[in-house]
Amino acid sequence: MSLVAFLLSLGATCRITRFLTKDSLAAGFRSWVAGRFGDDSKPAYLVSCSWCSSIWVASAMAPLAHWAGGTTGFQITTMALSLSYLAGLASRWLD
C-alpha cells in the first residue's frame, strides 16, 4: 500500500467514524440502536464511542485501501472524506 493510500484511508476513517458517532445526521441511527438494544447496551456504546467505532471502520477501510488504493475512484472518495475531516478540524480551531 502506498503512503498516499494510507494517509487518505486514515482521513476517511476519521471522517466516517466522526459521522457515525457525533454527527447530527447520524443521530437517528444512534437513537435506533439505543432503542433496539437499550441505552446502556454495548451496541449503543459502540455507535457513540469514537475509539470503539474506529476499529470497525478501519477494519473495513484497510482491505479496501490495499485492493483499490491505486484507483481513481478510491482516491477521489477518500480525498473528499479526508478534506471534509480536515475542514471540520480547521473550523473548530478557527472559530
Secondary structure, 3 states (H helix, E strand, C coil): CCHHHHHHHHHHHHHHHHHHHCCHHHHHHHHHHHHHHCCCCHHHHHCCCHHHHHHHHHHHHHHHHHHHCCCHHHHHHHHHHHHHHHHHHHHHHHC
